[in-house]
Amino acid sequence: MSLALSLVLPIFGIIAFGYAGARSKLISHAGVDGLDTYVFTFAMPVLLFRNLAHTEFPATLPWDLWISYYSAMLAVWAAGSLIALFVLRRPASDAVMLGFGGGQGNTIMLGLPIILTGLGTEAGTPVFLILAFHGIILFTIATFLLELTRAREDAERPSFGAILKEGLINTARNPVIIGIACGVIYGQLGVPLPGIADTALEMVARSAIPCALFVLGAMLTRYSIRRSVGAASITTFFKLIVHPALVFAMTQYVFELEPLWVTAATLLAAMPTGVYSSILANRYRAAPGAASSTVVLSTGLSLVTLTVLLGWFLG
């Protein structure tokens, strides 16, 4: 457990540093937004590209990994939505959003730093394979369901084809996805990165993780934990406990993947709800209070759950 704490505490320390900086207004909202743009447009794509350019991928497509992760994610999403709909008596759009929060994790800002730091760059292979389709699956389904549950009088509701097209276009324009795709393609060419270029990319890549953690902490000041705590608690339970438990069961017992892949996939599933959940909730006015509370609550509690999980895997 001490090893897990030595890995997790510095990471959450940087998050706390960012939170304190934004709360004390030593860094402005504009400064946080600028740093966020740097992380997701430059630093994180470069980190992903460089790692993937040096990564040897499996000879066959990892259907077992994808089925394990995404079937668990969709099951959690469905269960959370049904509970919100029939137990909490929430409207359909709210139910979609609450279920979404149980499956959508903070994979980039928090998942990559913890997994790469705790397990090493070798763990990047299963993580990158999952992330390759993470955004398109989550956000296309979420957008479709939220559009579907809008008021019936909305005559301009887009078709499924239009929603899918928008999702594909947004995915293709996503700098993180571009970094993943370019890294995979370059890595398959078998051509080593030139020394000068590799050194420059390494310098940028080193800034990705600390900057992402700082931004995450700063952005937490924009959300409140006091809104819809009951619904947020249920969503947090599904995200931090149920989702990783299902992924572990699928990878370990159903498909019997290698231990490193089991650990990496389970840890990725154990990440707290990402800030995009709150952004999407505000956009569609679907449980915005519960979504913002879930972001803060799950992030805070993940300090404990991730420490326990890492201690178990590393012990």
C-alpha positions in Angstrom: 0.0 0.0 0.0 2.9 2.4 0.7 4.1 1.9 -2.9 0.6 2.8 -4.2 0.5 5.9 -2.0 3.9 7.0 -3.3 2.5 6.8 -6.8 -0.9 8.3 -6.2 -0.2 11.1 -3.8 2.2 13.1 -6.0 -0.4 12.9 -8.8 -3.2 14.2 -6.6 -0.7 16.7 -5.1 -0.4 18.3 -8.6 -4.2 18.3 -8.9 -4.4 20.0 -5.5 -1.8 22.5 -6.6 -3.8 23.4 -9.7 -7.0 23.7 -7.6 -5.3 26.0 -5.1 -3.9 28.1 -7.9 -7.3 28.6 -9.5 -9.1 29.1 -6.2 -6.7 31.7 -5.0 -6.8 33.3 -8.5 -3.1 33.1 -9.0 -4.0 31.7 -12.4 -7.0 33.1 -14.2 -9.7 31.2 -16.0 -8.2 32.4 -19.3 -4.8 31.0 -18.2 -6.4 27.7 -17.3 -8.1 27.5 -20.6 -4.9 28.4 -22.4 -3.0 25.6 -20.6 -5.9 23.2 -21.3 -5.6 24.0 -25.0 -1.8 23.4 -24.9 -2.3 20.1 -23.2 -4.9 18.7 -25.6 -3.7 20.3 -28.8 0.0 19.8 -28.4 1.5 18.1 -25.4 -0.9 15.1 -25.0 -1.0 14.3 -28.7 2.8 14.5 -28.8 3.1 12.1 -25.8 0.7 9.7 -27.5 2.5 9.9 -30.8 5.9 9.4 -29.4 4.9 6.4 -27.2 3.0 4.7 -30.0 5.8 5.3 -32.5 8.0 3.1 -30.2 5.3 0.6 -29.4 5.0 -2.9 -30.8 1.4 -3.8 -31.3 -0.1 -7.3 -31.2 -0.4 -9.1 -34.6 -4.1 -9.6 -34.3 -6.8 -7.1 -33.4 -7.5 -7.2 -29.6 -11.3 -7.9 -29.8 -11.1 -9.5 -26.3 -9.8 -6.3 -24.8 -12.4 -4.1 -26.6 -15.3 -6.4 -25.8 -14.2 -6.5 -22.1 -13.9 -2.8 -21.7 -16.8 -1.5 -23.8 -19.4 -4.1 -22.9 -18.7 -3.3 -19.2 -18.9 0.4 -20.0 -22.2 0.1 -21.8 -23.7 -2.2 -19.1 -22.8 0.4 -16.4 -24.3 3.1 -18.5 -27.6 1.2 -19.0 -27.9 0.2 -15.4 -27.2 3.7 -14.1 -29.8 5.2 -16.6 -32.4 2.6 -15.6 -31.9 3.4 -11.9 -32.2 7.1 -12.5 -35.3 6.6 -14.7 -37.3 4.2 -12.5 -35.9 4.6 -9.0 -34.9 8.3 -8.9 -37.8 9.2 -11.2 -35.7 11.4 -13.3 -36.6 12.5 -16.9 -35.3 10.5 -19.7 -32.6 13.0 -20.7 -31.4 13.2 -17.1 -31.3 9.4 -16.9 -29.1 9.2 -20.0 -26.7 11.8 -18.6 -26.4 10.1 -15.2 -25.7 6.7 -16.8 -23.2 8.4 -19.0 -21.3 9.7 -16.0 -21.0 6.1 -14.7 -19.2 5.0 -17.9 -17.2 8.0 -19.1 -13.9 8.3 -17.2 -11.2 10.9 -17.0 -8.9 8.7 -19.2 -6.7 11.4 -20.6 -6.1 13.9 -17.7 -5.9 11.3 -15.0 -5.8 7.8 -16.6 -2.7 8.2 -18.6 -0.6 9.8 -15.8 -1.5 7.2 -13.2 -1.2 4.2 -15.5 2.0 5.2 -17.3 3.6 6.3 -14.0 2.5 3.3 -12.0 2.9 0.5 -14.6 5.4 1.9 -17.0 5.2 2.6 -20.8 4.5 -1.1 -21.5 1.0 -0.6 -20.1 0.5 2.1 -22.7 -0.4 -0.5 -25.4 -3.7 -1.7 -24.0 -4.6 1.8 -22.9 -3.9 3.3 -26.3 -5.9 0.5 -28.0 -8.9 1.3 -25.8 -8.6 5.1 -26.2 -8.6 4.7 -30.0 -12.4 4.2 -30.0 -13.3 5.6 -26.6 -14.5 9.0 -27.8 -16.4 8.0 -30.9 -18.3 5.3 -29.0 -19.2 7.3 -25.9 -20.0 10.7 -27.5 -21.8 9.4 -30.5 -24.1 7.2 -28.4 -24.6 10.0 -25.8 -25.4 12.6 -28.4 -27.9 10.3 -30.2 -29.7 9.4 -26.9 -29.8 13.0 -25.7 -31.2 14.2 -29.0 -33.7 11.3 -29.0 -34.9 12.3 -25.5 -35.4 16.0 -26.3 -38.9 17.5 -26.2 -41.1 16.0 -28.9 -42.0 19.4 -30.3 -38.4 19.8 -31.4 -38.9 19.4 -35.1 -35.3 20.0 -36.0 -34.0 16.9 -34.2 -31.1 15.6 -36.4 -31.2 12.1 -37.9 -29.1 9.2 -36.6 -27.0 9.5 -39.8 -26.3 13.2 -39.1 -25.4 12.5 -35.5 -23.0 9.7 -36.5 -21.5 11.9 -39.2 -20.9 14.7 -36.7 -19.4 12.3 -34.2 -17.0 10.9 -36.8 -16.0 14.4 -38.0 -15.4 15.5 -34.4 -13.4 12.4 -33.7 -11.3 12.9 -36.8 -10.5 16.5 -35.7 -9.7 15.6 -32.1 -5.9 16.2 -31.6 -5.7 13.3 -29.2 -7.1 10.9 -31.8 -4.9 12.4 -34.4 -1.8 11.8 -32.2 -2.9 8.2 -31.6 -3.5 7.5 -35.3 -0.2 9.2 -36.5 1.7 7.3 -33.8 0.3 3.9 -34.9 0.9 4.6 -38.6 4.5 5.8 -38.0 5.2 2.9 -35.7 4.1 0.4 -38.3 6.5 1.9 -40.8 9.5 0.6 -38.8 11.4 3.9 -39.2 13.1 5.2 -36.0 12.4 8.8 -35.1 15.4 11.1 -36.1 17.4 12.0 -33.0 16.8 15.8 -33.0 13.0 15.3 -33.7 12.8 12.6 -31.0 14.5 14.9 -28.4 12.2 17.8 -29.2 9.1 15.6 -29.0 10.3 14.1 -25.7 10.7 17.6 -24.2 7.1 18.4 -25.1 5.8 15.0 -24.0 7.3 15.4 -20.6 5.2 18.5 -20.0 1.9 16.7 -20.9 1.3 14.8 -17.6 2.0 17.5 -15.0 0.2 20.2 -17.1 -2.8 17.9 -17.5 -3.0 17.2 -13.8 -2.7 20.9 -13.0 -5.5 21.8 -15.4 -7.7 19.1 -13.9 -7.2 20.6 -10.5 -7.9 24.1 -11.7 -11.0 23.0 -13.5 -12.5 21.4 -10.4 -13.0 24.9 -9.0 -15.7 25.4 -11.7 -17.9 22.7 -10.4 -19.9 22.3 -7.2 -20.4 19.2 -5.1 -23.6 20.5 -3.4 -25.9 20.0 -6.3 -27.9 16.7 -6.5 -25.5 14.8 -4.2 -27.8 11.8 -4.0 -27.8 11.2 -7.7 -24.1 12.0 -7.9 -23.3 9.4 -5.2 -25.0 6.7 -7.2 -23.2 7.6 -10.4 -19.9 7.8 -8.5 -20.5 4.3 -7.1 -21.0 2.9 -10.6 -18.0 4.7 -12.0 -15.5 3.9 -9.2 -16.7 0.4 -8.2 -19.0 -1.3 -10.6 -17.2 -0.3 -13.9 -13.7 -1.5 -12.9 -15.1 -4.6 -11.2 -16.9 -5.6 -14.5 -13.8 -4.9 -16.6 -11.6 -6.9 -14.2 -14.1 -9.9 -14.4 -14.2 -9.8 -18.1 -10.4 -9.4 -18.7 -9.4 -11.8 -15.9 -12.0 -14.6 -16.0 -13.8 -14.4 -19.3 -11.0 -13.7 -21.8 -8.0 -14.4 -19.4 -5.8 -11.6 -20.8 -2.2 -11.2 -19.7 -1.8 -9.6 -16.2 -0.5 -6.2 -17.4 -3.5 -5.8 -19.8 -5.9 -6.8 -17.0 -4.4 -4.2 -14.7 -4.2 -1.4 -17.2 -7.8 -1.9 -18.4 -9.2 -2.2 -14.9 -7.3 1.0 -13.8 -8.6 2.9 -16.8 -12.1 1.9 -15.9 -11.6 3.0 -12.3 -10.9 6.6 -13.3 -13.4 9.2 -12.0 -16.0 10.8 -14.2 -14.4 13.3 -16.6 -15.3 17.0 -16.9 -16.9 16.4 -20.3 -19.8 14.9 -18.5 -20.6 18.2 -17.0 -20.0 20.1 -20.3 -22.4 17.8 -22.1 -25.0 18.0 -19.3 -25.0 21.8 -19.4 -25.2 21.8 -23.2 -28.4 19.6 -23.2 -29.7 20.8 -19.8 -29.8 17.2 -18.7 -29.0 16.9 -14.9 -26.3 19.6 -14.9 -26.2 19.8 -11.1 -25.8 16.0 -10.7 -23.2 15.9 -13.4 -21.0 18.7 -11.9 -21.3 17.1 -8.4 -20.3 13.7 -9.8 -17.1 15.2 -11.4 -16.0 16.6 -8.0 -17.2 13.8 -5.8 -15.8 11.0 -7.9 -12.4 12.7 -8.4 -12.1 13.2 -4.6 -13.1 9.7 -3.7 -10.8 8.2 -6.4 -7.8 9.2 -4.3 -8.9 6.3 -2.0 -10.2 3.8 -4.6 -7.3 4.2 -6.9 -4.8 3.8 -4.0 -6.5 0.6 -2.9 -6.7 -0.7 -6.4 -3.0 0.1 -7.2 -2.0 -1.4 -3.8 -3.8 -4.6 -4.6 -2.4 -5.0 -8.1 1.2 -3.9 -7.2 1.2 -5.9 -3.9 
